[in-house]
Amino acid sequence: MSDNERSSDNAASLDLVFSVLRKHEEALDKVARRLEDIADAISMVKEPAARPKVDVESISVERISDWKEFKERSSSAAKVLYEIGMSFIVRTLMPNGRILKYSEHIFKTGIPLYSIAGGDSEDSQQKHTVKLECGLEFFLRRTESSTKEGEYSQGILVSVDLNKINEWLADQLSVERSKIASGRVVI
């Protein structure tokens, strides 16, 4: 191979290296711009308000199993928090520092898994509507998945619309909607 051919091959190799480096530089520029945008967005977020000091000794939780009684006693709630999992749990934070708690198991109905349809069809939503004793309605849907190893699993999905639950709780408890949120009480 002549010196001209070698230097031509070396120049071609260098061109390839420079081309790859330019593409990496462009990609890094994009990442840097995105990081700058994220940093700007983070800097605009206000610091969370300091948690008020709470005298933990003065807090008490009262469990109420009757929805009607819970409704009556929660009408002056300062905040309403709820969560949905295996149970529907509602906690009201009362102005006097008391916490009222109502809970109801969702899966006490004993619906066999094989009878619950999969998918999002209207039929499956209506066939498997569950109505709790408190009056809240939602539907159950079966989920299925398999793995590369040939394993197969099924589960039940509780399908809810959080906006509808907020509206329902506001109506049921006669509490402003702004006082209702999905979440837990943390002290």
C-alpha positions in Angstrom: 0.0 0.0 0.0 1.4 3.4 -1.0 1.8 6.4 1.2 -1.0 8.1 -0.7 -3.4 5.2 -0.2 -2.6 5.1 3.6 -3.1 8.8 4.0 -6.3 8.6 2.1 -7.5 5.7 4.4 -6.4 7.7 7.5 -8.3 10.8 6.2 -11.4 8.7 5.6 -11.1 7.2 9.1 -10.6 10.6 10.7 -13.7 11.9 8.7 -15.7 9.0 10.1 -14.5 9.7 13.7 -15.3 13.4 13.3 -18.7 12.6 11.9 -19.6 10.4 14.8 -18.2 12.9 17.3 -20.4 15.7 15.7 -23.5 13.5 16.1 -22.7 12.8 19.7 -22.1 16.5 20.3 -25.5 17.3 18.8 -27.2 14.7 21.0 -25.4 16.0 24.1 -26.5 19.6 23.2 -30.1 18.3 23.1 -29.7 16.6 26.4 -28.1 19.8 27.9 -31.0 21.9 26.6 -33.6 19.5 28.1 -31.7 19.5 31.4 -31.7 23.3 31.4 -35.5 23.3 30.8 -36.0 20.9 33.7 -33.8 23.0 36.0 -35.8 26.1 35.0 -39.0 24.3 35.7 -37.8 23.1 39.1 -36.6 26.6 40.1 -40.2 27.9 39.4 -41.7 25.4 41.9 -42.4 27.0 45.2 -41.0 25.5 48.3 -43.6 23.4 50.0 -45.4 25.1 52.9 -44.0 24.1 56.3 -46.1 21.5 58.1 -47.9 23.0 61.0 -46.8 21.8 64.4 -49.3 19.2 65.6 -49.6 18.0 69.1 -49.7 14.2 68.4 -51.0 13.6 71.9 -54.2 15.5 71.2 -55.0 13.6 68.0 -57.4 10.7 68.2 -58.8 8.4 65.5 -62.4 7.3 65.8 -63.5 4.4 63.6 -67.1 4.6 62.5 -68.6 1.6 60.7 -72.0 3.1 59.8 -71.8 5.3 56.7 -74.9 7.3 57.8 -73.3 8.2 61.1 -70.0 9.0 59.4 -71.7 11.3 57.0 -73.5 13.2 59.7 -70.4 13.6 61.9 -68.1 14.6 58.9 -70.2 17.6 57.7 -67.8 20.1 59.3 -64.6 18.4 58.2 -61.6 20.6 57.5 -60.2 18.0 55.1 -61.3 14.7 53.6 -58.8 12.1 52.5 -59.6 8.8 50.8 -57.8 5.8 49.4 -58.8 2.8 47.4 -57.0 -0.5 47.4 -58.5 -3.7 48.9 -60.7 -1.3 50.8 -62.4 2.0 50.4 -61.1 4.2 53.3 -62.2 7.7 54.1 -60.7 9.8 56.8 -62.0 13.2 57.8 -59.9 15.7 59.7 -62.1 17.6 62.1 -61.5 21.1 63.3 -61.1 19.8 66.9 -58.1 17.6 65.9 -60.1 14.4 65.8 -59.9 12.0 62.8 -63.0 10.1 61.8 -62.4 7.0 59.8 -64.7 4.9 57.7 -63.6 1.8 55.8 -65.3 -0.9 53.8 -63.7 -3.9 52.1 -64.2 -3.9 48.4 -63.7 -7.7 47.8 -66.2 -9.0 50.3 -68.7 -9.7 47.5 -67.0 -13.0 46.7 -67.2 -12.6 42.9 -65.2 -15.5 41.3 -62.3 -14.2 39.2 -63.3 -16.3 36.1 -66.6 -14.5 35.9 -65.1 -11.0 35.6 -64.5 -10.0 32.0 -61.3 -8.6 30.8 -60.9 -5.5 28.6 -62.6 -2.2 28.5 -65.9 -3.1 26.9 -69.1 -1.4 28.2 -70.5 -4.9 28.9 -67.7 -5.8 31.3 -68.1 -2.5 33.1 -71.8 -2.9 33.7 -71.8 -6.7 34.4 -69.3 -6.3 37.2 -70.4 -3.0 38.9 -69.8 -3.2 42.6 -71.8 -1.1 44.9 -70.5 -0.7 48.5 -72.8 -0.3 51.5 -71.9 3.5 51.5 -73.4 3.7 48.0 -70.2 4.2 46.0 -70.2 2.4 42.7 -67.3 1.3 40.5 -66.4 -1.7 38.3 -64.0 -4.6 38.4 -62.1 -5.8 35.5 -59.8 -8.9 35.2 -56.2 -8.3 34.0 -54.0 -11.0 32.5 -50.4 -11.2 31.7 -47.8 -13.8 30.7 -44.0 -13.8 30.8 -41.3 -15.1 28.5 -40.8 -18.0 30.9 -44.4 -19.1 30.3 -45.8 -17.9 33.6 -49.3 -16.6 33.6 -51.0 -14.3 36.1 -54.4 -12.8 36.6 -55.6 -10.0 38.8 -58.5 -7.8 39.4 -58.4 -4.1 38.6 -60.6 -1.7 40.5 -61.5 0.9 38.0 -62.4 4.3 39.4 -62.7 7.9 38.3 -61.1 10.1 41.0 -63.0 13.2 39.9 -66.3 11.3 40.3 -65.3 10.1 43.8 -64.4 13.6 44.7 -67.8 14.8 43.5 -69.6 11.9 45.3 -67.8 12.6 48.6 -68.5 16.3 48.4 -72.2 15.6 47.9 -72.4 12.8 50.5 -70.5 14.7 53.2 -71.7 18.2 52.4 -68.1 19.3 52.2 -66.5 21.7 49.6 -64.8 19.8 46.8 -61.6 21.7 47.4 -61.3 20.0 50.8 -61.3 16.5 49.3 -58.2 14.6 48.1 -56.9 11.1 47.4 -54.2 10.4 50.0 -53.3 9.4 53.5 -53.0 11.2 56.8 -49.3 11.6 57.7 -48.3 13.0 61.1 
